Amino acid sequence: MVGRAGCHLCDEARAVIQRVVAETGDDFAEVDIDSHEDLARYTDEVPVTFVDGRQHDYWRVDEGRLRSALQG
């Protein structure tokens, strides 16, 4: 997940991701967009989630869609 400090949507997305990966056995990493200039193109879309290196969602994370992507 690409996010930033103080972002309430990031907090919501993180909670969804943590819940789903706890069920699926997957893991996730979080990257602070403000510490990585190469991610600046996503600045208006945070939080941005990726599954297997491909952009999956932005702004909000749909729990069912994420679960399906991780199981597929």
N, C-alpha and C positions, 0 to 999 in steps of 0.2 A: 504494500500500500504506500502510495505517495501522499503525504499530508503535511500539515504544519501545526505548530503549537497554537493553541487558542482557537482552534477551528471546531465548532460544535458538530458540524457534519462529519469531521474526522473522528470525533469521539464516538458518534453513533455508528459509523462504518466499522471502527475498530471493535466495538462490542459485537456486532454481527459476525465479523470475520472470526473473532476469537471463539464465539459459540459454534460456528460451523466447523472450524478446524479441530475443535475439541471432539466433535462427533466423527469427523472423517479420518482423523489421525494425521492430517497434513499439518504443515507449519506455515508461518508467514513472517515476513520481515517488513519493517516500516522504515521509510526513508523521509527525512525532512527536506521538503522541496526548497526551503530557503537556504539550505546548506549545499545545494548542488545546482550550479548554474546550468548544467546540461539538461535539467528537467524544467527549465523556465517555461517551455511551451505548454506545460500543464497547469500553470499558475491559476488560471481562472476555472479549473475543473476539479480542484482538490475537494475531497479525496479522490484519488484515481487508484483503481485496483487493477492488478494484472494477475493472470493465471497462465502459468507456463510461459512467461515472458511476453504475453500478448495482452493488450489493454482489454479489460473485461467490463468495467463500469466506471462511472465518475459521478460525483456529487452524492449519490446514495448507492447502497449495496442491497440488492434484492437477495434475501437469504436463500430462497428456493433456487434461484438462478445460479447463485454461487455454489450451492451444494451440488447441483447438477453438473456444473463445469468441472468441479473437483473430482466427481465420481466418473465422469465421462472420459 
